[in-house]
């Protein structure tokens, strides 16, 4: 897993991202066909802009990969989301067979 600082524009629901000191930039995250999963503060899960249940993730990920997307998931989890909700999403991503997960974070100002 690799934390990343986002310039996501108008994609899925806005979340308050965790703040980190050291983040890496991943230019492929700006592609239109990235596979983005969002875990909101209240535990709701979004695949792109669509609200789904965590159990639907493996199927949606497979559909996205068939469309030519990079075999990487960009996970945006709200800083106040429950760990159990994030873990459930990570387990579903693992079931889909995708091993590259980038956690999207916000760069702390120095």
ROSE-362708 format. One record per residue: residue number from 1; residue in three letters; chain; z, y, x of N, C-alpha, C in turn. Coordinates in pm, 1 decimal, decimal comma, always signed. Atoms other than C-alpha are relative to their C-alpha. Layout:
N
   vomi   fipa   kegu       n_zz       n_yy       n_xx      ca_zz      ca_yy      ca_xx       c_zz       c_yy       c_xx
    NUM    ALA      A          Z          Y          X          Z          Y          X          Z          Y          X
...
***
This chain:
110
   vomi   fipa   kegu       n_zz       n_yy       n_xx      ca_zz      ca_yy      ca_xx       c_zz       c_yy       c_xx
      1    UNK      A       +0,0     -117,6      +83,5       +0,0       +0,0       +0,0       +0,0     +123,6      +87,7
      2    UNK      A       +9,1     -122,4      -77,5      -79,0     +347,4     +119,6      +20,7     +119,9      -91,8
      3    UNK      A      -15,4     -120,0      +82,0      +57,1     +672,3      -27,2     -114,2      +96,1      +25,9
      4    UNK      A     +112,6      -90,6      -10,9     -204,3     +936,2      -91,8      +28,9     +128,0      -76,1
      5    UNK      A      -15,7     -128,7      +66,6     -207,9    +1305,0     -183,4     -123,6      +28,7      -83,7
      6    UNK      A     +114,7       -8,4      +89,1     -427,2    +1375,1     -485,0      -59,6     +138,0      -15,9
      7    UNK      A      +56,1     -108,8      +76,9     -672,0    +1631,6     -592,1      -72,9      -60,9     -119,0
      8    UNK      A      +62,2      +58,6     +118,5     -736,0    +1443,4     -918,2      -25,8     +111,5      -99,8
      9    UNK      A      +39,9     -107,9      +89,5     -920,4    +1666,5    -1160,5      -28,3      -55,8     -138,8
     10    UNK      A      +25,1      +33,0     +138,2     -887,0    +1609,5    -1530,7      -15,7     -146,3      -30,5
     11    UNK      A      +11,9     +143,0      +28,0     -850,6    +1236,1    -1515,9     +104,4      -37,0     -103,7
     12    UNK      A      -97,7      +48,9      +96,0     -566,1    +1057,4    -1683,0     +112,0     +101,0      -19,9
     13    UNK      A     -115,1      -81,0      +36,3     -249,3    +1202,0    -1820,4      +73,0      +54,1     +122,9
     14    UNK      A      -74,5      -60,0     -110,1      -50,9    +1437,7    -1599,0     +138,2      -63,0      +11,9
     15    UNK      A     -132,9      +53,2      -27,3     +261,2    +1298,1    -1438,3      +60,9      +81,5     +113,3
     16    UNK      A      -69,6      -62,8     -112,1     +523,5    +1443,2    -1206,0       +5,9     -103,0     +111,6
     17    UNK      A      +11,7      +97,5     -108,1     +437,2    +1263,5     -884,4     +117,5       +9,7      +95,9
     18    UNK      A     -100,8       -4,2     -106,3     +693,7    +1165,6     -620,0      -51,6      +85,2     +115,3
     19    UNK      A      +36,5      -86,3     -112,0     +696,6    +1403,4     -323,0      +31,6      -72,6     +129,9
     20    UNK      A      -18,0      +65,1     -129,4     +649,3    +1264,9      +28,8      -34,0      +98,2     +111,8
     21    UNK      A      +26,6      -86,0     -114,7     +638,8    +1422,3     +374,4     -129,8      -39,9      +68,6
     22    UNK      A     +119,7      +48,7      -69,7     +364,8    +1204,5     +525,7      -89,0      -74,5      -98,7
     23    UNK      A      +95,2      +64,5      +90,3      +64,1    +1120,8     +312,4     -135,9       -5,0      +68,4
     24    UNK      A     +135,0      +14,0      -56,5     -284,4    +1004,3     +401,3     -101,9      +39,6     -106,0
     25    UNK      A     +108,1      -35,2      +92,3     -602,6    +1140,5     +245,9      -97,8     -115,3       -7,7
     26    UNK      A      +97,6     +105,6      +23,9     -838,3     +888,4      +93,8     -117,1      +60,9      -76,0
     27    UNK      A     +110,6      -69,6      +65,1    -1173,7    +1052,7      +22,2      -67,1      -78,1     -112,5
     28    UNK      A      +61,8      +79,0     +107,4    -1297,2     +763,9     -193,8      +70,7      +18,2     -133,2
     29    UNK      A      -74,2      -19,7     +123,6    -1031,7     +855,8     -448,8      -64,5     +105,4      -88,6
     30    UNK      A      +66,2     -104,5      +77,6    -1253,9    +1142,6     -560,5     -123,5      -51,1      -73,7
     31    UNK      A     +117,1      +56,7      +67,1    -1531,2     +909,9     -675,7      +24,2       -8,0     -150,3
     32    UNK      A       -9,4       +5,7     +146,2    -1605,6     +902,6    -1046,1      +39,9     -138,5      -51,6
     33    UNK      A      -22,9     +135,3      +49,6    -1573,0     +524,5    -1069,4     +127,2      -65,0      +54,0
     34    UNK      A     -123,2      +59,3      -51,9    -1226,4     +480,0     -915,4      +79,2      -65,0     -113,2
     35    UNK      A      -86,5      +67,6      +95,5     -985,7     +246,5    -1088,0     +138,8      +61,9      +11,6
     36    UNK      A     -126,2      -72,8       -3,2     -683,5     +459,6    -1172,8      +91,1      -50,4     -111,4
     37    UNK      A     -100,6      +42,5      +95,8     -367,7     +336,5    -1342,9     +114,1     +100,6       +5,4
     38    UNK      A     -108,0      -97,9       +8,7      -99,6     +576,7    -1462,5     +116,7      -62,3      -74,8
     39    UNK      A     -122,3      +39,2      +68,6     +260,3     +492,4    -1549,5      +75,2     +129,1      -30,5
     40    UNK      A      -65,6     -122,8      +42,6     +413,1     +775,9    -1750,0     +151,5      -16,8       +3,8
     41    UNK      A     -147,1       -1,9       -3,8     +779,7     +872,9    -1751,3      +59,9      -89,9     -106,7
     42    UNK      A      -53,8      +79,4     +110,5     +829,9     +698,0    -2085,3      -46,5     -145,4       +2,3
     43    UNK      A      +42,0     +138,4      -14,6     +671,7     +373,6    -1961,2     -138,5      -30,0      -53,9
     44    UNK      A     +135,6      +22,8      +49,2     +331,8     +419,0    -2125,6      -94,0      -20,7     +118,2
     45    UNK      A      +94,9      +32,8     -105,7      +42,0     +280,8    -1921,2     -139,3      +44,6      -42,8
     46    UNK      A     +135,6      -46,5      +25,5     -303,9     +434,1    -1895,4      -91,7      -58,0     +106,9
     47    UNK      A     +104,8      +41,7      -92,4     -616,9     +290,8    -1738,3     -108,0     +105,7      -12,9
     48    UNK      A      +84,2     -118,3      +13,6     -819,5     +600,0    -1662,0      +64,2      +91,6     -102,4
     49    UNK      A      -53,9      -86,1     +105,9     -773,0     +807,9    -1977,4      +45,3      -79,0     -122,8
     50    UNK      A      -25,4      +83,9     +116,8     -715,5     +513,8    -2213,4     +139,5      -60,7       +5,8
     51    UNK      A     -132,8      +60,2      +10,6     -367,0     +410,6    -2325,8      -17,0     -149,4      -27,8
     52    UNK      A       +9,3     +144,9      +17,5     -328,6      +32,6    -2288,4     +137,7      -61,5      +21,3
     53    UNK      A     -121,9      +72,7      -33,6      -57,1     -229,1    -2268,8      -18,6      -59,2     +139,9
     54    UNK      A      +13,0      +56,0     -135,6      +19,7     -363,9    -1920,1      -71,7     -135,1       +1,3
     55    UNK      A      +64,5     +132,0       +4,8     -102,8     -708,5    -2029,5     -152,2       +9,3       -2,6
     56    UNK      A     +144,7      -18,6       +5,1     -454,4     -566,1    -2076,1      -58,9      +37,4     +135,9
     57    UNK      A      +47,4      -49,5     -129,5     -477,4     -444,7    -1713,9      -93,7      -95,2      +73,6
     58    UNK      A      +91,4      +87,2      -74,8     -629,6     -755,1    -1550,1     -141,6       +0,1      -56,6
     59    UNK      A     +132,1       -0,1      +62,1     -916,4     -759,7    -1800,2      -71,4     +132,7      +26,4
     60    UNK      A      +61,0     -131,9      -21,6     -979,9     -383,5    -1767,8      -40,6      +18,1     +146,3
     61    UNK      A      +32,7      -10,1     -142,6     -971,5     -405,3    -1387,9     -125,0      -80,8      +31,4
     62    UNK      A     +119,9      +82,6      -22,0    -1225,7     -690,1    -1389,0     -124,8      +69,2      -53,8
     63    UNK      A     +113,8      -72,4      +56,5    -1452,5     -483,6    -1615,8      -40,6     +115,8      +91,4
     64    UNK      A      +29,7     -110,7      -90,3    -1422,4     -185,8    -1379,2      -66,7      -46,3     +128,6
     65    UNK      A      +60,0      +53,1     -122,3    -1505,9     -399,0    -1077,0     -144,4      -43,9      -22,8
     66    UNK      A     +137,5      +38,7      +32,5    -1817,4     -532,8    -1250,8      -91,6     +122,3       -0,1
     67    UNK      A      +78,0     -123,3       +3,1    -1928,9     -170,8    -1283,9      -24,3      +58,5     +138,0
     68    UNK      A      +26,3      -44,6     -136,3    -1932,6     -133,9     -904,7     +109,8      +84,7      +61,8
     69    UNK      A     -109,3      -79,6      -54,2    -1597,5      +34,9     -848,4      +53,7      -61,9     +128,9
     70    UNK      A      -66,1      +45,7     -122,6    -1416,8      +11,7     -514,2     +112,4      -95,7      -38,6
     71    UNK      A     -103,0      +99,8      +31,4    -1179,9     -287,3     -504,0     +136,8      +51,8      +46,8
     72    UNK      A     -127,7      -64,4      -29,2     -874,5      -60,2     -488,2      +48,3      +67,3     -128,0
     73    UNK      A      -61,4      -65,8     +114,9     -636,1      +64,3     -754,9      +77,3     +120,7      +50,4
     74    UNK      A      -78,2     -120,1      -28,9     -498,0     +417,9     -741,0     +106,8       +9,2     -108,0
     75    UNK      A     -111,9       +4,5      +93,6     -154,3     +403,8     -903,0      +75,4     +132,3       +3,3
     76    UNK      A      -75,0     -124,6      +15,5       -1,6     +727,9    -1029,6     +119,0      -30,0      -89,6
     77    UNK      A     -121,0      +27,2      +76,9     +356,4     +665,5    -1138,2      +87,4     +124,2       +0,3
     78    UNK      A      -87,6     -115,0      +10,3     +577,0     +944,9    -1265,0     +125,1      -24,2      +84,3
     79    UNK      A     -116,9      +11,2      -87,9     +867,1    +1014,7    -1029,4     +122,9      -50,1      -75,8
     80    UNK      A     -115,5      +43,3      +79,4    +1109,6     +944,0    -1315,3      -28,5     -125,4      -83,0
     81    UNK      A      +29,6     +125,2      +70,7     +939,0     +628,2    -1443,7      +98,1     -107,4      +45,2
     82    UNK      A      -90,9     +109,3      -34,3    +1160,2     +321,6    -1453,0      -69,7      -98,1      +93,0
     83    UNK      A      +54,8      +95,2      -95,5    +1110,8      +79,0    -1168,5      -55,3     -123,2      -71,9
     84    UNK      A      +44,7     +118,7      +72,9    +1077,6     -207,8    -1417,9     -139,2      +20,4      -58,9
     85    UNK      A     +132,0      -28,3      +56,2     +776,0      -37,3    -1580,1     -106,9       -3,1     +109,0
     86    UNK      A      +95,4       -1,5     -111,5     +604,5      +19,8    -1244,1      -20,5     -141,8      +53,1
     87    UNK      A      +10,2     +137,5      -49,1     +680,9     -336,5    -1130,9      -86,1      -84,7      -92,8
     88    UNK      A      +81,2      +74,9      +95,8     +528,7     -476,7    -1448,4     -148,8      +28,9      +20,9
     89    UNK      A     +139,2      -38,2      -25,3     +207,5     -282,2    -1377,9      -48,3      -61,6     +131,1
     90    UNK      A      +38,4      +59,7     -128,7     +202,3     -397,0    -1014,0      -22,1     -150,0      -12,9
     91    UNK      A      +18,1     +143,9      +22,6     +244,1     -758,3    -1127,5     -133,7      -27,6      -68,4
     92    UNK      A     +126,8      +18,5      +69,9      -54,0     -721,3    -1363,2     -118,6      +28,9      +91,9
     93    UNK      A     +106,4      -27,8      -97,6     -263,2     -566,7    -1084,7      -17,1     -119,8      +91,9
     94    UNK      A       +5,2     +117,9      -86,9     -176,2     -863,4     -863,8      -70,3     -115,2      -71,1
     95    UNK      A      +65,0     +105,3      +77,7     -286,1    -1101,8    -1141,8     -151,4      +19,8       -0,7
     96    UNK      A     +143,7      -28,9       +3,2     -625,5     -927,5    -1145,6      -69,6      -39,0     +130,1
     97    UNK      A      +57,9      +38,1     -127,7     -676,1    -1023,5     -780,4      -23,6     +115,5      +95,0
     98    UNK      A      +17,1     -116,4      -86,8     -691,0     -669,3     -641,5     +125,7      +14,2      +86,0
     99    UNK      A     -114,1       -8,7      -91,2     -471,2     -641,1     -332,7      +19,7     +139,3      +56,7
    100    UNK      A      -11,5     -135,6      -53,3     -542,1     -281,3     -229,4      +46,6      +94,8     -109,5
    101    UNK      A      -57,6      -94,3      +94,9     -315,4      -45,3     -419,6      +45,0     +122,6      +77,6
    102    UNK      A      -42,1     -125,3      -63,0     -277,1     +318,6     -320,3      +89,6      +74,5      -96,6
    103    UNK      A      -93,0      -74,8      +82,7      +25,7     +498,8     -456,5      -30,3     +148,8      +18,2
    104    UNK      A      +34,9     -141,0       -6,4      -69,1     +855,3     -539,7     +129,4      +80,8       -2,9
    105    UNK      A     -120,3      -80,7      -14,1     +196,7    +1103,0     -426,6      -39,1     +143,8      +25,7
    106    UNK      A      +23,3     -140,8      -28,1     +231,8    +1474,2     -375,8      +54,2      +32,5     +138,9
    107    UNK      A      -40,6      -39,5     -135,2     +250,4    +1621,5      -24,9     +106,9     +108,6       -8,8
    108    UNK      A     -106,1     -100,4       -4,2     +574,5    +1811,3      +40,7      -46,6     +117,9      +84,9
    109    UNK      A      +33,9     -116,8      -81,6     +528,7    +2164,6     +163,3      +96,1       +7,1     +116,3
    110    UNK      A      -82,7       -2,1     -120,4     +656,1    +2213,2     +514,4      +58,5     +133,0      +25,0
***
